[in-house]
Structures are given as structure tokens and as C-alpha cells.
Amino acid sequence: MLIARAQLEGRIPHAGRMFLLDGVLRWDESHIACCASSHRQPDHPMRAEGRLGAACAVEYASQAMAIHGALVKADEAPASAGFLVALREVTIARARLDDIEEDLLVEANRVMGDESRVIYEFRVSAAGNLIAEGRATVVLNAPP
């Protein structure tokens, strides 16, 4: 693993059990690939009625985008606050995440952006099988 979870904690707002990714496998100025195993945790914070729906893959992708922003920023300060404001062309290819035995591969490609807005394409898969993909627009430095 290129960057482990312990090195990423504090760089994005997610903490504790809501920090879903295990680490970064690779990244550059426009792309990030992360791995995650938390979807198998029986006490996953996003489970409902004992199940973790595949729509939660969007949260995994959002965290990868946030980590990418922090890494591109290239300093130790936390990344700018970002708010997911739009999802487009989202495909969810299965019903659940918690029944997947393999680790998740969470990828995000920065399509465009500036200091106030960024657009990413994302893909979440396991063992080469698509779980979810789409486009996300994130507004940065917006008041809550």
C-alpha cells in the first residue's frame, strides 16, 4: 500500500468508524485508487437492518475524492471542506456491499475543477466486478 490509513487520518473530516478506506494504492494529480475492507464489518456505521446497501459505495468514492484533494494540496493541513452537491450518470450494479468477500477498489478521476468546485468520475469495484460508478460534483470552501 502506498499510503496507509494512519497517514491519512486527520486529512479529511471523516474519523473513527466513518473513515471507511484502508489506504491509497496509487495517486497522481488527476487520479486516485484506494482500497477498503470496512464493508465487511458487522458494526459498519452505515448498515441498516443488518445490511449495507450498495448505494453506500458513493460514500466510499466521496472519501477517495476528499483524500485526493488533500494529497494534491500537498501540505499537512486538512483539505478544504467539501460538500457533495450533485451525482450524475450513477450506475449501481448490485444490491449490497456487505456480502462481498473481496476488498473494494475505489477509484476517482478528477475531470475538472477550481478552488470552488470540482467534478470527479468515480468507480467502485471488487475483484474486477463493477459495484457503482458515476460523476460527482463537489463544492469546496462552502459554509455548512
TIRO-2110 file (N, C-alpha, C; in Angstrom, 1 decimal):
// TIRO-2110
0.8, -1.2, 0.0, N, 1, A
0.0, 0.0, 0.0, CA, 1, A
0.9, 1.2, 0.0, C, 1, A
0.6, 2.2, -0.8, N, 2, A
1.3, 3.4, -1.0, CA, 2, A
1.2, 4.3, 0.3, C, 2, A
0.0, 4.6, 0.7, N, 3, A
-0.3, 5.4, 1.9, CA, 3, A
-1.3, 4.7, 2.8, C, 3, A
-1.0, 4.4, 4.0, N, 4, A
-1.8, 3.6, 4.9, CA, 4, A
-2.8, 4.6, 5.6, C, 4, A
-3.9, 4.0, 6.1, N, 5, A
-4.9, 4.8, 6.8, CA, 5, A
-4.4, 5.7, 7.9, C, 5, A
-3.4, 5.2, 8.7, N, 6, A
-2.9, 6.0, 9.8, CA, 6, A
-2.3, 7.3, 9.3, C, 6, A
-1.7, 7.3, 8.1, N, 7, A
-1.1, 8.5, 7.5, CA, 7, A
-2.2, 9.5, 6.9, C, 7, A
-3.4, 9.0, 6.7, N, 8, A
-4.4, 9.8, 6.1, CA, 8, A
-5.4, 10.4, 7.2, C, 8, A
-5.5, 9.8, 8.3, N, 9, A
-6.4, 10.3, 9.4, CA, 9, A
-6.1, 11.7, 9.7, C, 9, A
-7.1, 12.5, 9.8, N, 10, A
-7.0, 13.9, 10.1, CA, 10, A
-6.9, 14.8, 8.9, C, 10, A
-6.7, 14.2, 7.7, N, 11, A
-6.6, 14.9, 6.5, CA, 11, A
-7.9, 15.2, 5.9, C, 11, A
-9.0, 14.4, 6.3, N, 12, A
-10.3, 14.7, 5.8, CA, 12, A
-11.2, 14.7, 7.1, C, 12, A
-12.4, 15.2, 6.9, N, 13, A
-13.3, 15.3, 8.1, CA, 13, A
-13.8, 14.0, 8.7, C, 13, A
-13.7, 12.9, 7.9, N, 14, A
-14.2, 11.6, 8.4, CA, 14, A
-13.3, 11.0, 9.4, C, 14, A
-13.8, 10.5, 10.5, N, 15, A
-13.0, 10.0, 11.6, CA, 15, A
-13.6, 8.7, 12.2, C, 15, A
-12.8, 8.0, 12.9, N, 16, A
-13.3, 6.8, 13.6, CA, 16, A
-13.9, 5.8, 12.6, C, 16, A
-15.0, 5.2, 13.0, N, 17, A
-15.6, 4.2, 12.1, CA, 17, A
-16.1, 4.7, 10.8, C, 17, A
-16.3, 6.1, 10.7, N, 18, A
-16.8, 6.7, 9.5, CA, 18, A
-15.7, 6.9, 8.5, C, 18, A
-14.4, 6.7, 8.9, N, 19, A
-13.3, 6.7, 7.9, CA, 19, A
-13.3, 5.3, 7.3, C, 19, A
-13.8, 5.2, 6.1, N, 20, A
-14.1, 3.9, 5.5, CA, 20, A
-12.9, 3.2, 4.8, C, 20, A
-12.0, 4.0, 4.3, N, 21, A
-10.9, 3.5, 3.5, CA, 21, A
-9.7, 3.0, 4.3, C, 21, A
-9.1, 1.9, 3.7, N, 22, A
-7.9, 1.4, 4.4, CA, 22, A
-6.6, 2.1, 4.0, C, 22, A
-6.6, 2.7, 2.8, N, 23, A
-5.4, 3.4, 2.3, CA, 23, A
-5.5, 3.7, 0.8, C, 23, A
-4.4, 4.3, 0.3, N, 24, A
-4.2, 4.7, -1.1, CA, 24, A
-3.3, 3.7, -1.7, C, 24, A
-3.7, 3.1, -2.8, N, 25, A
-2.9, 2.2, -3.6, CA, 25, A
-1.9, 3.0, -4.6, C, 25, A
-2.5, 4.1, -5.2, N, 26, A
-1.8, 4.9, -6.1, CA, 26, A
-2.5, 6.2, -6.3, C, 26, A
-1.8, 7.2, -6.7, N, 27, A
-2.5, 8.5, -7.0, CA, 27, A
-1.5, 9.4, -7.8, C, 27, A
-2.1, 10.3, -8.5, N, 28, A
-1.4, 11.4, -9.2, CA, 28, A
-2.3, 12.6, -9.2, C, 28, A
-1.9, 13.6, -10.0, N, 29, A
-2.7, 14.9, -10.0, CA, 29, A
-4.1, 14.7, -10.4, C, 29, A
-4.5, 13.7, -11.1, N, 30, A
-5.9, 13.6, -11.6, CA, 30, A
-6.6, 12.3, -11.2, C, 30, A
-5.9, 11.4, -10.6, N, 31, A
-6.5, 10.1, -10.3, CA, 31, A
-6.1, 9.6, -8.9, C, 31, A
-7.0, 8.8, -8.3, N, 32, A
-6.6, 8.1, -7.0, CA, 32, A
-7.3, 6.8, -7.0, C, 32, A
-6.6, 5.8, -6.5, N, 33, A
-7.1, 4.4, -6.3, CA, 33, A
-6.9, 4.1, -4.8, C, 33, A
-8.0, 3.7, -4.1, N, 34, A
-7.9, 3.4, -2.7, CA, 34, A
-8.5, 2.0, -2.6, C, 34, A
-8.2, 1.4, -1.4, N, 35, A
-8.8, 0.1, -1.1, CA, 35, A
-9.6, 0.2, 0.2, C, 35, A
-10.5, -0.7, 0.4, N, 36, A
-11.3, -0.7, 1.6, CA, 36, A
-11.8, -2.1, 1.9, C, 36, A
-11.8, -2.4, 3.2, N, 37, A
-12.4, -3.7, 3.7, CA, 37, A
-13.5, -3.5, 4.7, C, 37, A
-13.8, -2.2, 5.0, N, 38, A
-14.7, -1.9, 6.1, CA, 38, A
-16.2, -2.4, 5.8, C, 38, A
-16.4, -2.6, 4.5, N, 39, A
-17.8, -3.0, 4.1, CA, 39, A
-18.2, -4.4, 4.7, C, 39, A
-17.2, -5.1, 5.2, N, 40, A
-17.5, -6.4, 5.8, CA, 40, A
-17.7, -6.3, 7.3, C, 40, A
-17.5, -5.2, 7.9, N, 41, A
-17.6, -5.1, 9.3, CA, 41, A
-19.1, -5.2, 9.7, C, 41, A
-19.4, -6.1, 10.7, N, 42, A
-20.8, -6.2, 11.1, CA, 42, A
-21.3, -5.0, 11.8, C, 42, A
-20.5, -4.1, 12.3, N, 43, A
-20.9, -2.9, 13.0, CA, 43, A
-20.7, -1.7, 12.2, C, 43, A
-20.7, -1.8, 10.8, N, 44, A
-20.4, -0.7, 9.9, CA, 44, A
-21.5, 0.4, 10.2, C, 44, A
-21.0, 1.6, 10.4, N, 45, A
-21.9, 2.7, 10.8, CA, 45, A
-23.0, 3.0, 9.8, C, 45, A
-22.9, 2.6, 8.5, N, 46, A
-23.9, 2.9, 7.5, CA, 46, A
-24.9, 1.7, 7.3, C, 46, A
-24.7, 0.6, 8.1, N, 47, A
-25.7, -0.5, 7.9, CA, 47, A
-27.0, -0.1, 8.4, C, 47, A
-28.0, -0.7, 7.7, N, 48, A
-29.4, -0.5, 8.1, CA, 48, A
-30.1, -1.9, 8.1, C, 48, A
-30.7, -2.2, 9.2, N, 49, A
-31.4, -3.5, 9.2, CA, 49, A
-30.4, -4.7, 8.9, C, 49, A
-29.2, -4.5, 9.4, N, 50, A
-28.2, -5.6, 9.2, CA, 50, A
-27.6, -5.7, 7.8, C, 50, A
-27.9, -4.7, 6.9, N, 51, A
-27.4, -4.8, 5.6, CA, 51, A
-26.7, -3.5, 5.2, C, 51, A
-25.7, -3.6, 4.3, N, 52, A
-25.0, -2.4, 3.8, CA, 52, A
-25.4, -2.3, 2.3, C, 52, A
-26.2, -1.4, 2.0, N, 53, A
-26.7, -1.2, 0.6, CA, 53, A
-25.5, -0.7, -0.3, C, 53, A
-25.6, -1.1, -1.5, N, 54, A
-24.5, -0.7, -2.5, CA, 54, A
-24.5, 0.8, -2.8, C, 54, A
-25.6, 1.5, -2.5, N, 55, A
-25.6, 2.9, -2.7, CA, 55, A
-24.5, 3.6, -1.8, C, 55, A
-24.2, 2.9, -0.7, N, 56, A
-23.1, 3.4, 0.2, CA, 56, A
-21.8, 3.5, -0.5, C, 56, A
-21.6, 2.8, -1.7, N, 57, A
-20.4, 2.9, -2.4, CA, 57, A
-20.1, 4.4, -2.8, C, 57, A
-21.1, 5.2, -2.9, N, 58, A
-20.9, 6.6, -3.2, CA, 58, A
-20.1, 7.3, -2.1, C, 58, A
-20.4, 6.9, -0.8, N, 59, A
-19.7, 7.5, 0.3, CA, 59, A
-18.2, 7.0, 0.2, C, 59, A
-17.9, 5.8, -0.1, N, 60, A
-16.5, 5.4, -0.3, CA, 60, A
-15.9, 6.2, -1.4, C, 60, A
-16.5, 6.4, -2.5, N, 61, A
-16.0, 7.3, -3.5, CA, 61, A
-15.8, 8.7, -3.1, C, 61, A
-16.7, 9.2, -2.3, N, 62, A
-16.6, 10.6, -1.8, CA, 62, A
-15.3, 10.8, -0.9, C, 62, A
-15.1, 9.8, -0.1, N, 63, A
-13.9, 9.8, 0.8, CA, 63, A
-12.6, 9.7, -0.1, C, 63, A
-12.6, 8.9, -1.1, N, 64, A
-11.5, 8.9, -2.0, CA, 64, A
-11.2, 10.2, -2.7, C, 64, A
-12.3, 10.9, -3.1, N, 65, A
-12.2, 12.3, -3.7, CA, 65, A
-11.6, 13.2, -2.6, C, 65, A
-12.1, 13.2, -1.4, N, 66, A
-11.6, 14.0, -0.3, CA, 66, A
-10.1, 13.8, -0.1, C, 66, A
-9.7, 12.5, 0.0, N, 67, A
-8.3, 12.2, 0.2, CA, 67, A
-7.5, 12.7, -1.0, C, 67, A
-8.0, 12.6, -2.2, N, 68, A
-7.3, 13.1, -3.4, CA, 68, A
-7.0, 14.6, -3.3, C, 68, A
-8.1, 15.3, -2.9, N, 69, A
-7.9, 16.7, -2.7, CA, 69, A
-6.9, 17.1, -1.7, C, 69, A
-6.8, 16.3, -0.6, N, 70, A
-5.8, 16.6, 0.4, CA, 70, A
-4.4, 16.3, -0.1, C, 70, A
-4.3, 15.2, -0.8, N, 71, A
-3.0, 14.9, -1.3, CA, 71, A
-2.5, 15.9, -2.4, C, 71, A
-3.4, 16.3, -3.3, N, 72, A
-3.0, 17.3, -4.3, CA, 72, A
-2.6, 18.6, -3.6, C, 72, A
-3.3, 18.9, -2.5, N, 73, A
-3.0, 20.2, -1.8, CA, 73, A
-1.5, 20.1, -1.3, C, 73, A
-1.0, 18.9, -1.0, N, 74, A
0.4, 18.7, -0.7, CA, 74, A
1.0, 19.4, 0.5, C, 74, A
0.1, 19.6, 1.5, N, 75, A
0.7, 20.0, 2.8, CA, 75, A
-0.1, 19.3, 3.9, C, 75, A
0.3, 19.4, 5.1, N, 76, A
-0.3, 18.7, 6.2, CA, 76, A
-1.6, 19.2, 6.7, C, 76, A
-2.1, 20.4, 6.2, N, 77, A
-3.3, 20.9, 6.7, CA, 77, A
-4.5, 20.1, 6.1, C, 77, A
-5.6, 20.1, 6.9, N, 78, A
-6.8, 19.4, 6.4, CA, 78, A
-7.2, 19.9, 5.1, C, 78, A
-7.9, 19.1, 4.3, N, 79, A
-8.4, 19.5, 3.0, CA, 79, A
-9.5, 20.5, 3.2, C, 79, A
-9.8, 21.3, 2.2, N, 80, A
-10.9, 22.3, 2.3, CA, 80, A
-12.2, 21.5, 2.5, C, 80, A
-13.1, 22.1, 3.2, N, 81, A
-14.4, 21.5, 3.4, CA, 81, A
-15.1, 21.3, 2.0, C, 81, A
-15.6, 20.2, 1.8, N, 82, A
-16.3, 19.9, 0.5, CA, 82, A
-17.7, 19.3, 0.7, C, 82, A
-18.6, 19.7, -0.1, N, 83, A
-20.0, 19.2, 0.0, CA, 83, A
-20.4, 18.6, -1.3, C, 83, A
-20.8, 17.3, -1.3, N, 84, A
-21.3, 16.6, -2.5, CA, 84, A
-22.6, 17.3, -2.9, C, 84, A
-22.7, 17.9, -4.0, N, 85, A
-23.9, 18.7, -4.4, CA, 85, A
-24.6, 18.0, -5.6, C, 85, A
-24.0, 17.2, -6.3, N, 86, A
-24.7, 16.5, -7.4, CA, 86, A
-24.1, 15.2, -7.8, C, 86, A
-24.9, 14.3, -8.2, N, 87, A
-24.5, 13.0, -8.7, CA, 87, A
-25.1, 12.9, -10.1, C, 87, A
-24.4, 12.4, -11.1, N, 88, A
-24.9, 12.2, -12.4, CA, 88, A
-24.5, 10.9, -13.0, C, 88, A
-25.3, 10.3, -13.8, N, 89, A
-25.0, 9.1, -14.6, CA, 89, A
-24.5, 8.0, -13.6, C, 89, A
-25.2, 7.9, -12.5, N, 90, A
-24.8, 6.9, -11.5, CA, 90, A
-25.4, 5.5, -11.8, C, 90, A
-24.6, 4.5, -11.8, N, 91, A
-25.0, 3.1, -12.0, CA, 91, A
-24.6, 2.4, -10.8, C, 91, A
-25.6, 1.7, -10.2, N, 92, A
-25.3, 0.8, -9.1, CA, 92, A
-25.7, -0.6, -9.6, C, 92, A
-24.7, -1.5, -9.6, N, 93, A
-24.8, -2.8, -10.3, CA, 93, A
-25.2, -3.9, -9.4, C, 93, A
-25.3, -3.7, -8.1, N, 94, A
-25.7, -4.8, -7.2, CA, 94, A
-26.5, -4.2, -6.1, C, 94, A
-27.1, -5.0, -5.2, N, 95, A
-27.9, -4.5, -4.1, CA, 95, A
-27.1, -4.2, -2.9, C, 95, A
-26.1, -5.0, -2.6, N, 96, A
-25.4, -4.9, -1.3, CA, 96, A
-23.9, -4.9, -1.4, C, 96, A
-23.3, -4.3, -0.3, N, 97, A
-21.8, -4.3, -0.2, CA, 97, A
-21.4, -5.4, 0.8, C, 97, A
-22.2, -5.6, 1.9, N, 98, A
-21.7, -6.4, 3.0, CA, 98, A
-21.6, -7.9, 2.6, C, 98, A
-22.1, -8.3, 1.5, N, 99, A
-21.9, -9.7, 1.1, CA, 99, A
-20.8, -9.9, 0.1, C, 99, A
-19.9, -8.9, -0.1, N, 100, A
-18.8, -9.0, -0.9, CA, 100, A
-17.6, -9.4, -0.1, C, 100, A
-17.0, -10.5, -0.4, N, 101, A
-15.8, -11.1, 0.3, CA, 101, A
-14.5, -10.3, 0.0, C, 101, A
-14.4, -9.8, -1.2, N, 102, A
-13.1, -9.2, -1.6, CA, 102, A
-13.1, -7.7, -1.1, C, 102, A
-11.9, -7.2, -1.1, N, 103, A
-11.7, -5.8, -0.8, CA, 103, A
-12.3, -4.9, -1.9, C, 103, A
-12.7, -3.7, -1.6, N, 104, A
-13.2, -2.8, -2.6, CA, 104, A
-12.1, -2.0, -3.2, C, 104, A
-12.1, -1.8, -4.5, N, 105, A
-11.2, -0.9, -5.2, CA, 105, A
-12.0, 0.4, -5.4, C, 105, A
-11.6, 1.5, -4.9, N, 106, A
-12.4, 2.8, -5.0, CA, 106, A
-11.5, 3.7, -5.8, C, 106, A
-12.0, 4.1, -7.0, N, 107, A
-11.2, 5.0, -7.9, CA, 107, A
-11.9, 6.3, -8.2, C, 107, A
-11.2, 7.4, -8.3, N, 108, A
-11.8, 8.6, -8.7, CA, 108, A
-10.8, 9.3, -9.6, C, 108, A
-11.4, 9.9, -10.7, N, 109, A
-10.7, 10.7, -11.7, CA, 109, A
-11.2, 12.1, -11.7, C, 109, A
-10.3, 13.1, -11.4, N, 110, A
-10.7, 14.5, -11.4, CA, 110, A
-10.9, 14.9, -12.9, C, 110, A
-12.1, 15.3, -13.3, N, 111, A
-12.4, 15.7, -14.6, CA, 111, A
-12.1, 17.2, -14.8, C, 111, A
-12.5, 18.0, -13.9, N, 112, A
-12.2, 19.4, -13.9, CA, 112, A
-12.4, 20.0, -12.6, C, 112, A
-11.9, 21.3, -12.4, N, 113, A
-12.2, 21.9, -11.1, CA, 113, A
-11.4, 23.2, -10.9, C, 113, A
-11.7, 23.9, -9.9, N, 114, A
-11.0, 25.1, -9.5, CA, 114, A
-11.1, 25.2, -8.0, C, 114, A
-10.8, 26.3, -7.4, N, 115, A
-10.8, 26.5, -5.9, CA, 115, A
-12.2, 26.3, -5.3, C, 115, A
-13.3, 26.4, -6.1, N, 116, A
-14.6, 26.4, -5.5, CA, 116, A
-15.4, 25.2, -5.9, C, 116, A
-15.0, 24.5, -7.0, N, 117, A
-15.8, 23.3, -7.4, CA, 117, A
-14.9, 22.3, -8.1, C, 117, A
-15.3, 21.1, -8.0, N, 118, A
-14.5, 20.0, -8.7, CA, 118, A
-15.5, 18.9, -9.1, C, 118, A
-15.2, 18.3, -10.2, N, 119, A
-16.0, 17.2, -10.8, CA, 119, A
-15.1, 16.0, -10.9, C, 119, A
-15.6, 14.9, -10.4, N, 120, A
-14.9, 13.6, -10.4, CA, 120, A
-15.8, 12.6, -11.1, C, 120, A
-15.2, 11.7, -11.8, N, 121, A
-15.8, 10.4, -12.2, CA, 121, A
-15.3, 9.4, -11.2, C, 121, A
-16.2, 8.5, -10.8, N, 122, A
-15.8, 7.5, -9.8, CA, 122, A
-16.2, 6.1, -10.2, C, 122, A
-15.5, 5.1, -9.7, N, 123, A
-15.9, 3.7, -9.9, CA, 123, A
-15.5, 2.9, -8.7, C, 123, A
-16.4, 2.1, -8.2, N, 124, A
-16.1, 1.2, -7.1, CA, 124, A
-16.4, -0.2, -7.6, C, 124, A
-15.4, -1.1, -7.4, N, 125, A
-15.4, -2.4, -7.9, CA, 125, A
-14.8, -3.4, -6.8, C, 125, A
-15.0, -4.7, -7.0, N, 126, A
-14.4, -5.7, -6.2, CA, 126, A
-14.1, -6.9, -7.1, C, 126, A
-12.9, -7.3, -7.1, N, 127, A
-12.4, -8.4, -8.0, CA, 127, A
-12.8, -8.2, -9.4, C, 127, A
-12.7, -7.0, -9.9, N, 128, A
-12.9, -6.6, -11.3, CA, 128, A
-14.4, -6.4, -11.6, C, 128, A
-15.3, -6.7, -10.6, N, 129, A
-16.7, -6.5, -10.9, CA, 129, A
-17.2, -5.2, -10.4, C, 129, A
-17.9, -4.5, -11.3, N, 130, A
-18.5, -3.2, -11.0, CA, 130, A
-19.5, -3.2, -9.9, C, 130, A
-19.4, -2.3, -9.0, N, 131, A
-20.4, -2.1, -7.9, CA, 131, A
-21.1, -0.8, -8.2, C, 131, A
-20.4, 0.3, -8.4, N, 132, A
-21.1, 1.6, -8.7, CA, 132, A
-20.1, 2.5, -9.4, C, 132, A
-20.7, 3.3, -10.3, N, 133, A
-19.9, 4.3, -11.0, CA, 133, A
-20.7, 5.5, -11.3, C, 133, A
-20.1, 6.6, -11.6, N, 134, A
-20.9, 7.8, -11.9, CA, 134, A
-20.0, 9.1, -11.9, C, 134, A
-20.6, 10.2, -11.8, N, 135, A
-19.9, 11.5, -11.7, CA, 135, A
-20.4, 12.3, -10.5, C, 135, A
-19.5, 13.0, -9.9, N, 136, A
-19.9, 13.7, -8.7, CA, 136, A
-19.4, 15.1, -8.8, C, 136, A
-20.2, 16.1, -8.4, N, 137, A
-19.8, 17.5, -8.3, CA, 137, A
-19.7, 17.8, -6.8, C, 137, A
-18.5, 18.4, -6.4, N, 138, A
-18.3, 18.8, -5.0, CA, 138, A
-18.0, 20.3, -5.0, C, 138, A
-18.7, 21.0, -4.1, N, 139, A
-18.4, 22.4, -3.9, CA, 139, A
-17.5, 22.5, -2.7, C, 139, A
-16.4, 23.3, -2.9, N, 140, A
-15.4, 23.4, -1.9, CA, 140, A
-15.5, 24.8, -1.1, C, 140, A
-15.0, 24.8, 0.1, N, 141, A
-15.0, 26.0, 0.9, CA, 141, A
-16.3, 26.7, 1.1, C, 141, A
-17.4, 25.9, 1.0, N, 142, A
-18.7, 26.4, 1.2, CA, 142, A
-19.1, 26.4, 2.7, C, 142, A
-19.8, 27.4, 3.2, N, 143, A
-20.2, 27.3, 4.6, CA, 143, A
-21.2, 26.2, 4.8, C, 143, A
-21.2, 25.5, 5.9, N, 144, A
-22.1, 24.4, 6.1, CA, 144, A
-23.6, 24.8, 6.1, C, 144, A
END
